[in-house]
Amino acid sequence: MLVLNVRATGGLLGRWLTEAAQAGVPIRVTLHQLRLAPLTLDCDEVYVCENPAVLRAATTTLGAQAPPLICTEGVPSVAVHTLLGAAHGAAIRWRNDFDWTGVRLTAAALQRYRGAVPWRMTAADYLPRAGTGTALIGTPTRTPWDESLGESMRRTGRAVMEERLLDLLIADLRVTGAG
């Protein structure tokens, strides 16, 4: 996984993460690194995205001013879950692609992490971009955080990839980072 501006305490990885955050430099984190020493994230909230394009854009436009951001690079790995498990009490703002896999992964994250909330994962975020999407394939699923999202996706039959919302996501990160 890739992380940006995630400060932490605990061992070598905690130092690396904090130094990288001070410089606004993304860092790749592995399960092996996470297992070297106990780690605690030093943040009140963490944003989670699926696509590295979001993290890359946040790095380029915001650098050290971006809030903590974790990129799962697709389906969350054991390393992602281990790192987020070290985010004791932090609000987790989660997003994925607007496709059936993405909404399943979002639902699983909201169930797994206490205090997790969807980030730009509503019908209001989806519908303006649905015309730019690709064919929506796979088995439909519920979107319990916003039932109208699943209904809208079924009705339009379009998947919208995360990078199609890049302007909104970076605007959210800019506001949070400035606060």
C-alpha positions in Angstrom: 0.0 0.0 0.0 1.0 3.6 -0.4 0.6 6.2 2.3 1.0 10.0 2.5 1.4 12.1 5.6 0.6 9.3 8.1 2.5 10.0 11.3 3.1 7.2 13.7 5.0 6.1 16.7 6.7 2.8 17.2 9.9 1.4 15.8 11.7 2.0 12.6 8.5 2.2 10.5 7.0 4.8 12.9 10.1 7.0 12.3 10.0 6.5 8.6 6.3 7.4 8.3 6.7 10.5 10.5 9.8 11.7 8.5 8.0 11.1 5.2 4.9 13.0 6.5 7.1 15.9 7.5 8.4 16.1 4.0 5.1 15.4 2.3 6.6 12.3 0.6 4.6 9.2 -0.1 6.0 5.9 1.2 5.2 2.2 0.5 4.4 0.2 3.5 4.6 -3.6 3.7 3.3 -6.2 6.0 6.8 -7.1 6.9 7.6 -3.6 8.0 4.4 -3.5 10.1 5.4 -6.6 11.9 8.7 -5.3 13.0 7.4 -3.4 16.0 4.1 -2.2 17.5 2.8 0.9 15.7 0.3 3.6 16.6 -0.9 6.1 14.1 -0.8 9.7 15.3 -3.8 11.2 13.6 -7.5 12.0 14.3 -8.6 11.0 10.9 -7.4 9.0 7.9 -8.6 9.1 4.3 -8.5 5.9 2.4 -8.6 5.7 -1.4 -8.3 2.8 -3.9 -6.4 4.3 -6.8 -2.8 5.5 -6.7 -3.8 8.4 -9.0 -5.6 10.0 -6.0 -2.5 9.7 -3.8 -0.3 11.0 -6.6 -2.5 14.0 -7.1 -2.6 14.8 -3.4 1.2 14.6 -3.3 1.6 16.9 -6.3 -1.0 19.5 -5.3 -0.9 19.4 -1.5 2.4 17.7 -0.4 2.9 18.0 3.4 -0.4 19.9 3.7 -2.5 16.9 2.7 -4.3 15.0 5.6 -3.2 11.4 6.2 -4.1 9.3 3.1 -3.8 5.6 2.6 -4.1 4.1 -0.9 -5.2 0.4 -0.9 -4.2 0.0 -4.5 -7.3 -2.2 -5.1 -8.6 -4.7 -2.7 -7.3 -3.9 0.9 -4.5 -6.3 1.9 -3.6 -7.6 5.3 -1.1 -4.8 5.5 -3.8 -2.2 4.9 -5.9 -3.7 7.7 -3.0 -4.0 10.0 -2.1 -0.3 9.5 -5.6 0.8 10.0 -5.8 -1.3 13.1 -3.1 1.0 14.5 -5.3 4.1 13.9 -6.9 3.8 17.4 -9.9 6.1 17.6 -9.2 7.9 14.3 -12.1 8.6 11.9 -11.6 6.6 8.7 -13.0 8.2 5.6 -13.3 5.4 3.0 -13.9 5.4 -0.8 -13.6 3.1 -3.8 -14.7 3.0 -7.4 -18.4 3.3 -8.1 -18.7 -0.3 -9.3 -20.1 -3.4 -7.6 -16.7 -4.5 -6.2 -16.1 -1.0 -4.9 -19.3 -0.7 -3.1 -18.8 -4.1 -1.6 -15.4 -3.1 -0.3 -16.8 0.1 1.1 -19.5 -1.7 2.9 -17.0 -4.2 4.3 -14.8 -1.4 5.6 -17.7 0.5 7.2 -18.6 -2.7 9.0 -15.0 -3.6 10.0 -13.9 -0.2 11.3 -15.7 1.5 14.1 -16.1 5.2 13.2 -15.5 4.6 9.4 -17.6 6.7 7.1 -18.0 6.8 3.3 -16.0 9.5 1.6 -17.8 10.8 -1.6 -19.6 7.5 -1.9 -23.2 8.8 -2.4 -25.6 9.0 -5.2 -25.1 12.8 -5.2 -21.4 12.2 -5.9 -22.0 9.4 -8.5 -24.8 10.7 -10.7 -23.1 13.8 -12.1 -20.2 11.5 -13.3 -22.2 8.5 -14.4 -22.3 9.7 -18.0 -18.5 9.4 -18.1 -18.5 5.8 -16.8 -18.0 2.5 -18.4 -20.4 -0.5 -18.5 -21.3 -1.6 -15.0 -20.7 -5.4 -14.7 -21.0 -7.9 -12.0 -23.6 -8.8 -9.4 -25.5 -5.8 -7.9 -25.3 -5.2 -4.2 -26.8 -3.0 -1.6 -25.3 0.3 -0.5 -26.7 0.6 3.1 -25.0 4.0 3.8 -27.0 5.4 0.8 -29.6 3.1 -0.7 -30.2 5.6 -3.5 -26.6 5.0 -4.7 -27.2 1.3 -5.4 -30.5 2.2 -7.1 -28.8 4.8 -9.2 -26.0 2.5 -10.3 -28.5 -0.2 -11.3 -30.6 2.3 -13.2 -27.7 3.9 -15.1 -25.7 0.7 -15.6 -22.5 2.7 -15.5 -19.4 2.3 -13.3 -17.4 5.4 -12.4 -13.8 5.0 -11.5 -12.4 6.9 -8.5 -10.0 9.1 -10.6 -13.1 10.6 -12.3 -13.8 12.4 -9.0 -10.2 13.6 -8.6 -11.1 17.3 -8.5 -13.7 16.7 -5.7 -11.4 14.4 -3.7 -8.4 16.9 -3.9 -10.7 19.7 -2.9 -11.8 17.7 0.2 -8.2 16.9 1.1 -7.3 20.6 0.6 -10.0 21.8 3.0 -9.1 19.1 5.6 -5.4 19.7 5.3 -5.8 23.5 5.7 -7.9 23.0 8.8 
